[in-house]
Each structure stands twice: as structure tokens, then as C-alpha cells.
Amino acid sequence: MKPRACVLRTDGTNCDQETAFALELSGARADYLHVNELRSGRKRLLDYQIMVIPGGFSYGDDVLSGKILAVELTSLLREQLQEFVDKGRLLLGICNGFQVLVRTGLLPYSRIGSITTTLMPNDSGRFECRWVSLKVEKSPCVFTESLAGRTVTYQVAHGEGKFFTSQDVLDDLERRGLVVFRYVDAEGRPTQAYPANPNGSLHAVAGICDPSGRIMGLMPHPERFVLPTQHPNWRRGPAAAEGLPIFQDAVNHARQM
């Protein structure tokens, strides 16, 4: 049977269709799940093996990027969310979804309500929308098992993507291998220099996972590169769609649950 995946959405979400398409293309049965369906009890998170919080501007990012949805999840839906994580289900946050996950505390340490990292406004002071190169680090992350060690190209589209935390947490993430993606320059070297690093993230961090490897968040958009022709230089660019393996690895892992 196809693993069941949900794409969580609310007011301001705008990358849900691309994300659902990527999941379906990878062999999952993808449902659009509005947060109000969880609040009303019509749907439950445990009906799914995979949940993705996609990109966009949830609730307009009026208070802080991803903050309102994060509060909604950690207050009104805390028990469901904790049970979902405790049972080893997969959780992916892309762009605004990454912002939500750090503000719930699920990243980097799977502790709901304990916020240790943040995503700040870009150093450039403006919205950055373009393609960037990323190194996929070796990590416990189940979403990147087939990509580890490679360099890939994804699109970024965000105004608040600068990964920031204390030095102690940053050192711990490095020691435990929880950094999954880093921005790299033309020579493939991790960099904090603009424009290869579009936001000034510390240690060039573009994505992280929790210690179990089953929760991951990243600022770039893999769902926008699941077909070769989605690359702007598709005639001379990568031969394969480099965003698709993230969803394929997730679906393959879910089949084993």
C-alpha cells in the first residue's frame, strides 16, 4: 500500500500543491490537510506516516515567520503532535515549514516548547529568490540517505532564512552531525559570503535534522525541482531532478514502518 502523507496548510500557505505533487510522484498518497481539520477532530495526524509543513507565509507571517502556526501546533494540537513524533513518524518542514519547526522546538532537539534556534531576517535586508548550491552532509537524516555527500541545486525564496543560535547549540549540532544542508560557493566550499549564502546563516546552515533523523527542516525548496525541466538551465543543468530523492527517501522509509 502507498504510505499516507499529509501536507499541512492554513491561511497563507502557497507551496502545498507542489509538495503534494512531489509526494505523489514518489509513491505516496498525499492529502491536503487544513489545520482546522485537526482542531475539529475530523482528521488526526496519526492517520499519516509523513507530514510536511510546506512553504509560504502562514497567517501572513504577521507576528514572526511561522510563529502563529507554531503556537497553534504547540498549544491546541500539542498532544497529537507529540504522539506523532513519539511513534517515529516523519516530519518535514520546507522554508516557512522550517520556520514553524524551529519555533515549536521540534528542531533541533524534538522538544516541544523548547526553542533553541531561530531563522532571522536575511543579512541583505531583502527577499532572496534564486537558485543556490548546497552540500548534503552525512547525517542521521532519513530524508537524505541517497543524497549524502553530494552537491545539489535548489531554489530559495525567503526573507527570513538566516539560521542563528548560541555557540553552544551550534557546537552541539556540529558534534552530533545534525547539519544536513550547507550553502556552498562555486568550488563547493561552505560559505557565509553573499550571494552564495543568500541569508548569512551561521556555519552556512541551510537545513538541520533532529537526533532521530526523522524530523528535518530546510530553507531551500526541493519540491520545486522534482522534474528535470523545472531547472532554469534544464538543457545543460543536472541530468536528474535533485529535489525528488528527499521525497523518495521519505516514502521508502515510511513503507518500512
C-alpha positions in Angstrom: 0.0 0.0 0.0 1.1 3.6 -0.6 2.2 5.4 2.6 -0.1 8.2 3.6 1.3 11.7 3.6 -0.4 15.0 4.6 0.6 18.5 3.5 -0.5 20.8 6.3 -1.8 24.1 5.2 -3.5 27.2 6.6 -4.1 30.8 5.6 -1.0 32.0 3.6 0.4 28.6 2.7 1.3 28.6 -1.0 3.6 25.7 -1.8 1.1 22.9 -0.9 0.3 21.8 -4.4 4.0 21.4 -5.5 4.7 19.5 -2.3 1.7 17.1 -2.7 2.8 16.5 -6.3 6.3 15.6 -5.2 5.0 13.1 -2.6 2.6 11.6 -5.2 5.4 11.3 -7.7 7.5 9.5 -5.1 4.8 6.9 -4.4 2.8 8.3 -1.5 -0.9 9.0 -1.2 -0.9 12.7 -0.4 -3.7 14.6 1.2 -4.2 18.3 1.8 -4.8 18.7 5.5 -6.1 22.1 6.8 -5.1 22.8 10.4 -8.8 23.4 11.2 -9.5 19.7 10.3 -7.1 18.7 13.1 -8.6 21.2 15.5 -12.1 20.0 14.9 -11.2 16.3 15.2 -12.3 15.4 11.7 -8.7 14.3 10.9 -5.9 13.0 13.1 -2.1 13.2 12.5 -1.7 9.5 13.3 -3.7 8.7 10.1 -0.4 9.6 8.3 3.1 8.3 8.2 4.5 11.5 6.8 3.7 15.1 7.5 5.1 18.0 5.5 4.7 21.7 6.5 5.3 23.5 3.2 6.5 26.9 2.2 4.5 30.1 2.1 3.6 32.8 4.6 1.4 31.1 7.2 -1.0 33.7 8.7 0.9 36.3 6.7 3.9 35.9 9.0 2.4 39.0 10.7 3.9 38.4 14.1 7.1 36.5 13.1 7.7 34.0 10.3 5.9 30.7 11.2 5.1 31.9 14.8 1.3 31.8 14.8 1.2 28.3 13.2 3.9 27.1 15.6 1.8 28.4 18.6 -1.3 26.7 17.2 0.5 23.4 16.9 2.2 23.5 20.4 -1.0 24.7 22.2 -4.1 23.4 20.6 -2.6 20.3 18.9 0.3 19.5 21.3 -0.8 16.0 22.2 -1.4 15.0 18.6 2.0 16.4 17.6 3.8 14.7 20.4 2.2 11.4 19.7 3.1 11.7 16.0 6.7 12.3 16.9 6.8 9.6 19.6 5.6 7.0 17.2 8.5 7.7 14.9 6.5 9.3 12.0 8.3 11.5 9.5 8.1 15.3 9.7 9.5 17.7 7.1 9.4 21.5 7.1 10.3 23.4 4.0 11.0 27.2 4.2 8.1 28.5 6.2 7.7 25.0 7.5 11.3 25.1 8.7 10.5 28.3 10.5 7.5 26.7 12.1 9.5 23.7 13.3 12.2 25.7 15.0 9.5 27.8 16.7 7.8 24.7 18.0 11.1 23.4 19.4 10.8 20.2 17.3 14.1 21.2 15.7 16.7 20.6 16.6 16.0 18.5 19.7 12.4 17.2 19.3 11.4 19.1 22.5 8.1 20.8 22.0 8.1 24.3 23.6 11.9 24.5 24.0 13.2 27.0 21.4 17.0 26.9 20.9 17.4 28.1 17.3 15.8 30.7 15.1 15.6 31.9 11.5 16.3 35.7 11.3 15.9 38.2 8.5 18.4 37.9 5.7 21.6 39.9 6.1 20.8 41.5 2.7 17.6 43.0 4.2 15.5 41.8 1.3 13.7 38.8 -0.1 16.0 36.4 -1.9 14.6 34.3 -4.7 17.1 32.3 -6.8 18.9 29.0 -7.2 21.7 28.1 -4.8 24.2 25.3 -4.5 24.1 23.1 -1.4 26.3 20.4 0.1 24.4 17.5 1.6 26.2 16.4 4.7 26.4 12.9 6.1 23.9 12.9 9.0 21.2 10.6 10.6 18.6 12.2 8.4 16.3 9.7 6.7 15.3 12.2 4.1 18.7 12.4 2.6 20.1 8.9 2.7 20.5 8.7 -1.0 21.9 12.3 -1.3 24.6 12.3 1.4 27.9 13.6 0.2 26.5 15.2 -3.0 26.2 18.8 -4.0 22.7 19.8 -5.2 21.0 22.9 -6.6 17.7 24.1 -5.2 15.7 27.3 -5.3 15.5 29.7 -2.3 12.6 32.1 -1.8 12.6 33.7 1.7 13.1 36.9 3.6 13.9 35.3 7.0 16.3 32.5 6.4 19.4 33.2 8.5 20.0 30.3 10.8 21.1 31.6 14.2 21.7 30.1 17.6 24.0 30.2 20.5 27.6 29.0 20.1 26.9 26.1 22.5 24.0 24.8 20.4 25.9 25.4 17.2 28.8 23.3 18.5 26.5 20.6 19.6 24.8 20.4 16.2 28.2 20.1 14.6 29.4 17.4 17.0 26.3 15.3 16.6 26.2 15.7 12.8 22.7 17.3 12.7 23.5 19.8 10.0 22.0 18.3 6.8 22.5 21.1 4.2 25.0 23.9 3.8 25.3 26.7 1.3 28.4 26.3 -0.8 30.3 28.5 -3.3 31.3 27.7 -6.9 34.1 25.5 -5.6 31.8 23.5 -3.3 33.1 25.1 -0.1 30.7 26.0 2.7 30.4 29.8 2.9 28.8 32.6 4.8 29.5 35.0 2.0 26.8 36.6 -0.1 25.4 35.7 -2.6 26.3 32.0 -2.4 24.9 32.1 1.1 21.7 34.1 0.5 21.0 35.0 4.1 24.2 34.9 6.2 23.3 31.7 8.1 25.9 30.7 10.7 28.2 27.9 9.6 26.4 28.1 6.2 23.5 26.1 7.6 20.6 25.6 5.2 18.9 22.7 6.9 19.1 20.5 10.0 17.5 17.4 11.5 16.8 16.1 15.0 18.9 13.3 16.5 16.5 10.6 15.3 16.8 11.8 11.7 13.0 11.7 11.3 12.4 15.4 11.6 14.1 17.7 9.1 13.8 21.4 8.1 15.4 23.3 5.3 15.0 26.8 3.8 15.6 25.8 0.1 12.7 24.3 -1.9 13.3 20.7 -3.0 9.7 20.4 -4.2 10.4 22.9 -6.9 12.9 20.5 -8.6 11.2 17.1 -8.9 11.2 17.2 -12.7 14.4 17.8 -14.8 12.7 20.5 -16.8 12.0 22.6 -13.6 15.6 23.6 -13.6 16.2 27.0 -15.3 19.0 25.6 -17.3 17.5 22.2 -17.8 19.1 21.6 -21.2 22.6 21.8 -19.7 21.9 21.5 -16.0 21.6 18.4 -13.8 20.5 15.3 -15.6 18.2 14.3 -12.8 15.8 16.2 -10.6 17.8 16.7 -7.4 14.8 17.5 -5.1 13.0 14.3 -5.8 15.2 12.0 -3.7 14.2 13.7 -0.5 10.6 12.7 -1.0 11.5 9.2 -2.4 13.7 8.5 0.7 10.9 9.6 3.0 8.3 7.4 1.2 10.7 4.4 1.1 11.3 4.8 4.9 7.6 5.1 5.5 7.0 1.8 3.7 9.1 0.1 6.3 7.1 1.4 9.3 
